Amino acid sequence: MIKNKHLLILFFLAMILVVIGALFKIMHWTYAGITENTLLSIGLVSEAIVIVLLILKITKDNKSDFLNK
């Protein structure tokens, strides 16, 4: 299974994509057909996927019944 540190690295890379996409949107830049909306969409979707994987990993690894407390 994938390690937590790898998921965090993926999360930070997705965050960087979102920040770059926001910068492109603020400055009205386009680069080789890559628009700000594309960068923002890819970054946000990948962040959501990584967060879901982290939550699943934490709940699977944690044998305690913390969700029912």
C-alpha atoms as a printed R data frame, in Angstrom:
   type eleno elety resid chain resno       x      y       z
1  ATOM     1    CA   MET     A     1   0.000  0.000   0.000
2  ATOM     2    CA   ILE     A     2   1.070  3.569  -0.541
3  ATOM     3    CA   LYS     A     3   2.767  5.307   2.374
4  ATOM     4    CA   ASN     A     4   1.486  8.427   4.070
5  ATOM     5    CA   LYS     A     5   4.542 10.430   3.055
6  ATOM     6    CA   HIS     A     6   3.917  9.631  -0.609
7  ATOM     7    CA   LEU     A     7   0.305 10.764  -0.296
8  ATOM     8    CA   LEU     A     8   1.453 13.986   1.350
9  ATOM     9    CA   ILE     A     9   3.945 14.588  -1.449
10 ATOM    10    CA   LEU     A    10   1.154 14.114  -3.999
11 ATOM    11    CA   PHE     A    11  -1.043 16.480  -2.001
12 ATOM    12    CA   PHE     A    12   1.622 19.195  -1.963
13 ATOM    13    CA   LEU     A    13   2.211 18.785  -5.712
14 ATOM    14    CA   ALA     A    14  -1.522 19.228  -6.270
15 ATOM    15    CA   MET     A    15  -1.446 22.317  -4.053
16 ATOM    16    CA   ILE     A    16   1.349 23.740  -6.188
17 ATOM    17    CA   LEU     A    17  -0.769 23.138  -9.312
18 ATOM    18    CA   VAL     A    18  -3.678 25.003  -7.726
19 ATOM    19    CA   VAL     A    19  -1.470 27.947  -6.773
20 ATOM    20    CA   ILE     A    20   0.038 28.113 -10.266
21 ATOM    21    CA   GLY     A    21  -3.442 27.881 -11.789
22 ATOM    22    CA   ALA     A    22  -4.643 30.726  -9.571
23 ATOM    23    CA   LEU     A    23  -1.628 32.795 -10.604
24 ATOM    24    CA   PHE     A    24  -2.394 32.112 -14.273
25 ATOM    25    CA   LYS     A    25  -6.011 33.142 -13.683
26 ATOM    26    CA   ILE     A    26  -5.087 36.363 -11.858
27 ATOM    27    CA   MET     A    27  -2.496 37.359 -14.468
28 ATOM    28    CA   HIS     A    28  -4.631 36.182 -17.459
29 ATOM    29    CA   TRP     A    29  -1.802 34.007 -18.789
30 ATOM    30    CA   THR     A    30  -1.988 31.042 -21.146
31 ATOM    31    CA   TYR     A    31   0.988 28.849 -21.881
32 ATOM    32    CA   ALA     A    32   1.046 26.409 -24.826
33 ATOM    33    CA   GLY     A    33  -2.701 25.893 -24.652
34 ATOM    34    CA   ILE     A    34  -2.692 25.225 -20.909
35 ATOM    35    CA   THR     A    35  -5.280 27.515 -19.378
36 ATOM    36    CA   GLU     A    36  -5.760 28.485 -15.769
37 ATOM    37    CA   ASN     A    37  -8.995 26.499 -15.563
38 ATOM    38    CA   THR     A    38  -7.188 23.337 -16.624
39 ATOM    39    CA   LEU     A    39  -4.524 23.755 -13.956
40 ATOM    40    CA   LEU     A    40  -7.082 24.561 -11.277
41 ATOM    41    CA   SER     A    41  -9.267 21.610 -12.229
42 ATOM    42    CA   ILE     A    42  -6.409 19.111 -12.296
43 ATOM    43    CA   GLY     A    43  -5.049 20.400  -8.988
44 ATOM    44    CA   LEU     A    44  -8.375 20.387  -7.165
45 ATOM    45    CA   VAL     A    45  -9.412 16.954  -8.430
46 ATOM    46    CA   SER     A    46  -6.057 15.448  -7.496
47 ATOM    47    CA   GLU     A    47  -6.247 17.055  -4.046
48 ATOM    48    CA   ALA     A    48  -9.687 15.533  -3.533
49 ATOM    49    CA   ILE     A    49  -8.461 12.088  -4.591
50 ATOM    50    CA   VAL     A    50  -5.444 12.267  -2.278
51 ATOM    51    CA   ILE     A    51  -7.593 13.395   0.661
52 ATOM    52    CA   VAL     A    52  -9.993 10.486   0.103
53 ATOM    53    CA   LEU     A    53  -7.058  8.051  -0.069
54 ATOM    54    CA   LEU     A    54  -5.600  9.497   3.135
55 ATOM    55    CA   ILE     A    55  -8.911  9.202   4.953
56 ATOM    56    CA   LEU     A    56  -9.355  5.617   3.780
57 ATOM    57    CA   LYS     A    57  -5.818  4.746   4.835
58 ATOM    58    CA   ILE     A    58  -6.208  6.329   8.259
59 ATOM    59    CA   THR     A    59  -9.521  4.617   8.947
60 ATOM    60    CA   LYS     A    60  -8.226  1.262   7.678
61 ATOM    61    CA   ASP     A    61  -4.983  1.426   9.682
62 ATOM    62    CA   ASN     A    62  -6.655  2.646  12.839
63 ATOM    63    CA   LYS     A    63  -8.260 -0.398  14.430
64 ATOM    64    CA   SER     A    64  -9.996  1.621  17.130
65 ATOM    65    CA   ASP     A    65 -13.646  2.477  16.717
66 ATOM    66    CA   PHE     A    66 -13.197  6.248  16.690
67 ATOM    67    CA   LEU     A    67 -15.996  6.917  14.172
68 ATOM    68    CA   ASN     A    68 -18.667  5.547  16.523
69 ATOM    69    CA   LYS     A    69 -17.666  7.611  19.557
